[in-house]
Amino acid sequence: MATAQQTEFQKNFRVIVEKIFNHWQDLRLAVEHGMGGRNGQQVAIEIMDYTYQYCVGNENITQGELQEVLEELMDQEFNTLCDDNSIPEICRNLLRYKQLALQDQYPLIETELSKLPAGKEWLRPDVKITYTPIEGDSSSSDEDMDEDGEDEDMEEEDQEDAPTSSGRVTRSQARKQKAEEFVEPEDGWTTVRRK
């Protein structure tokens, strides 16, 4: 491939990768929910850059290989498993668009990518993503614990949990009951629940 063609391919394929990653909802949610820590957005940008380099630097990548790379990155960097088949879809599209770009089929690629829902590009250093730390994070303080490791406010909470005089259970009481029934998964995993 001539140098000018290679440069054009790399520039155009970079735009394709950015467009696909900016529309990847699982990645954005992982960043917004603090799964990658305070630097989650930068980590996401690095994953996008790495994926671009991996695709450009390897001629005969299979979908399975690329899928394994992305799954491993999401697991290592965000402690996240994507069970919605988004990773296979992303890999299939990236490799398909790579082949189309190598065949100079940019109008077809543009037509297909224009069908994606309109959205703001967020995988750029100049865009600020709101980081929401996860409740119950292991980095939380133990201020409410006494020297025995028991919660000092336990007696007050027990009174709050008692049903009202009408026998109804309030929403906060129902949430506390659900939280008590919840079994935390094994170490290293985080469960994201509705509030």
C-alpha positions as CSV (number, residue, x, y, z in Angstrom):
1,M,0.0,0.0,0.0
2,A,1.4,3.4,-0.9
3,T,2.3,5.7,1.9
4,A,-0.3,8.3,1.0
5,Q,-3.0,5.7,0.9
6,Q,-1.8,4.2,4.2
7,T,-1.8,7.7,5.8
8,E,-5.4,8.3,4.5
9,F,-6.5,4.9,5.7
10,Q,-5.1,5.5,9.2
11,K,-6.6,8.9,9.5
12,N,-10.0,7.7,8.3
13,F,-10.0,4.5,10.4
14,R,-9.1,6.6,13.4
15,V,-12.3,8.6,12.9
16,I,-14.3,5.3,12.6
17,V,-12.8,3.9,15.8
18,E,-13.6,7.2,17.7
19,K,-17.2,7.2,16.4
20,I,-17.8,3.6,17.5
21,F,-16.2,4.0,20.9
22,N,-18.0,7.3,21.5
23,H,-21.3,5.4,21.0
24,W,-20.3,2.4,23.3
25,Q,-22.8,2.8,26.1
26,D,-21.2,0.2,28.4
27,L,-17.8,2.0,28.3
28,R,-19.5,5.3,29.1
29,L,-21.5,3.9,32.0
30,A,-18.3,2.3,33.4
31,V,-16.6,5.7,33.3
32,E,-19.6,7.6,34.7
33,H,-20.0,5.1,37.6
34,G,-16.4,5.3,38.6
35,M,-15.5,1.8,37.6
36,G,-12.1,3.0,36.3
37,G,-11.5,5.4,39.2
38,R,-11.1,9.1,38.9
39,N,-9.1,8.7,35.7
40,G,-11.7,6.5,34.1
41,Q,-12.2,8.8,31.1
42,Q,-8.5,8.8,30.4
43,V,-8.3,5.0,30.7
44,A,-11.2,4.8,28.2
45,I,-9.3,7.0,25.8
46,E,-6.3,4.8,26.2
47,I,-8.3,1.7,25.5
48,M,-9.7,3.4,22.3
49,D,-6.2,4.3,21.3
50,Y,-4.9,0.8,22.0
51,T,-7.7,-0.7,20.0
52,Y,-7.0,1.5,17.0
53,Q,-3.3,0.7,17.1
54,Y,-4.0,-3.0,17.5
55,C,-6.3,-3.0,14.5
56,V,-3.9,-0.9,12.3
57,G,-0.8,-2.8,13.4
58,N,-2.2,-6.3,12.8
59,E,-3.3,-7.3,9.3
60,N,-5.2,-10.5,9.9
61,I,-7.0,-10.1,13.2
62,T,-10.0,-12.3,13.9
63,Q,-13.1,-11.1,15.6
64,G,-12.4,-13.5,18.4
65,E,-8.9,-12.1,19.0
66,L,-10.1,-8.5,19.1
67,Q,-13.0,-9.5,21.3
68,E,-10.6,-11.2,23.7
69,V,-8.5,-8.0,23.9
70,L,-11.4,-5.7,24.6
71,E,-13.0,-8.1,27.1
72,E,-9.7,-8.3,29.0
73,L,-9.2,-4.5,28.9
74,M,-12.7,-3.9,30.2
75,D,-12.2,-6.5,33.0
76,Q,-8.8,-5.3,34.0
77,E,-9.3,-1.5,33.7
78,F,-13.0,-1.2,34.7
79,N,-13.7,-4.5,36.5
80,T,-16.6,-4.8,34.1
81,L,-18.0,-7.7,32.1
82,C,-20.2,-6.8,29.2
83,D,-23.0,-9.4,29.0
84,D,-25.0,-7.4,26.4
85,N,-23.0,-8.6,23.3
86,S,-21.7,-5.1,22.7
87,I,-18.1,-6.2,22.5
88,P,-18.7,-8.8,19.7
89,E,-20.8,-6.2,17.9
90,I,-18.0,-3.5,18.2
91,C,-15.4,-6.0,17.1
92,R,-17.4,-7.1,14.1
93,N,-18.0,-3.5,13.0
94,L,-14.4,-2.4,13.6
95,L,-13.1,-5.3,11.4
96,R,-15.8,-4.8,8.8
97,Y,-15.1,-1.1,8.6
98,K,-11.4,-1.7,8.5
99,Q,-11.8,-3.9,5.4
100,L,-14.2,-1.4,3.8
101,A,-11.7,1.4,4.5
102,L,-8.8,-0.6,3.0
103,Q,-11.1,-1.0,-0.1
104,D,-11.7,2.8,-0.1
105,Q,-15.4,2.4,0.6
106,Y,-15.7,5.5,2.7
107,P,-19.1,6.7,1.4
108,L,-20.7,3.3,2.5
109,I,-19.0,3.6,5.9
110,E,-20.2,7.2,6.3
111,T,-23.7,6.2,5.4
112,E,-23.8,3.4,8.0
113,L,-22.1,5.5,10.8
114,S,-24.5,8.3,10.2
115,K,-27.4,6.0,11.2
116,L,-25.9,5.9,14.8
117,P,-27.9,8.0,17.2
118,A,-26.7,11.6,17.6
119,G,-24.4,11.9,20.5
120,K,-21.7,14.1,22.0
121,E,-18.1,13.0,21.6
122,W,-16.9,12.3,25.1
123,L,-13.7,10.4,24.5
124,R,-11.6,13.6,24.3
125,P,-9.4,15.1,27.0
126,D,-11.2,18.5,26.7
127,V,-14.6,16.9,27.5
128,K,-15.4,16.5,31.2
129,I,-17.3,13.4,32.4
130,T,-19.0,13.5,35.8
131,Y,-17.5,10.8,38.0
132,T,-19.9,9.3,40.4
133,P,-18.2,7.2,43.1
134,I,-19.9,3.9,43.8
135,E,-21.8,3.8,47.2
136,G,-20.4,1.2,49.5
137,D,-16.9,1.5,47.9
138,S,-14.2,-0.1,50.0
139,S,-12.5,3.3,50.3
140,S,-15.4,4.7,52.4
141,S,-14.6,5.8,56.0
142,D,-15.3,3.9,59.1
143,E,-16.2,7.0,61.1
144,D,-19.5,5.5,62.3
145,M,-17.9,2.4,63.7
146,D,-17.0,2.1,67.4
147,E,-14.0,0.2,68.7
148,D,-15.9,-3.1,68.5
149,G,-16.5,-2.6,64.8
150,E,-20.2,-2.1,65.4
151,D,-22.2,0.7,64.0
152,E,-22.9,3.3,66.7
153,D,-26.2,4.4,65.1
154,M,-27.6,0.8,65.1
155,E,-30.2,1.5,67.8
156,E,-31.6,4.5,65.9
157,E,-31.8,2.5,62.7
158,D,-33.7,-0.3,64.4
159,Q,-36.3,2.2,65.4
160,E,-36.5,3.6,61.9
161,D,-37.0,0.1,60.5
162,A,-40.1,-0.6,62.5
163,P,-43.3,-0.4,60.5
164,T,-45.4,2.6,60.9
165,S,-48.5,2.5,63.2
166,S,-50.6,1.7,60.1
167,G,-48.5,-1.4,59.4
168,R,-47.2,0.0,56.1
169,V,-43.5,-0.1,55.2
170,T,-41.9,3.1,53.9
171,R,-39.7,3.2,50.8
172,S,-36.6,3.7,52.8
173,Q,-37.5,0.8,55.0
174,A,-38.0,-1.4,51.9
175,R,-34.7,-0.3,50.5
176,K,-32.9,-1.2,53.8
177,Q,-34.6,-4.6,53.8
178,K,-33.4,-5.2,50.2
179,A,-29.9,-4.1,51.1
180,E,-29.9,-6.5,54.0
181,E,-31.1,-9.4,51.9
182,F,-28.4,-8.7,49.2
183,V,-25.5,-11.0,49.1
184,E,-22.3,-9.3,48.0
185,P,-20.5,-11.2,45.2
186,E,-17.0,-12.6,45.6
187,D,-14.1,-10.2,46.1
188,G,-13.0,-8.2,43.0
189,W,-16.6,-7.9,41.7
190,T,-18.9,-4.9,42.0
191,T,-22.6,-5.2,41.6
192,V,-24.4,-2.1,40.3
193,R,-27.9,-1.7,41.7
194,R,-30.7,0.8,41.3
195,K,-31.1,3.3,44.1
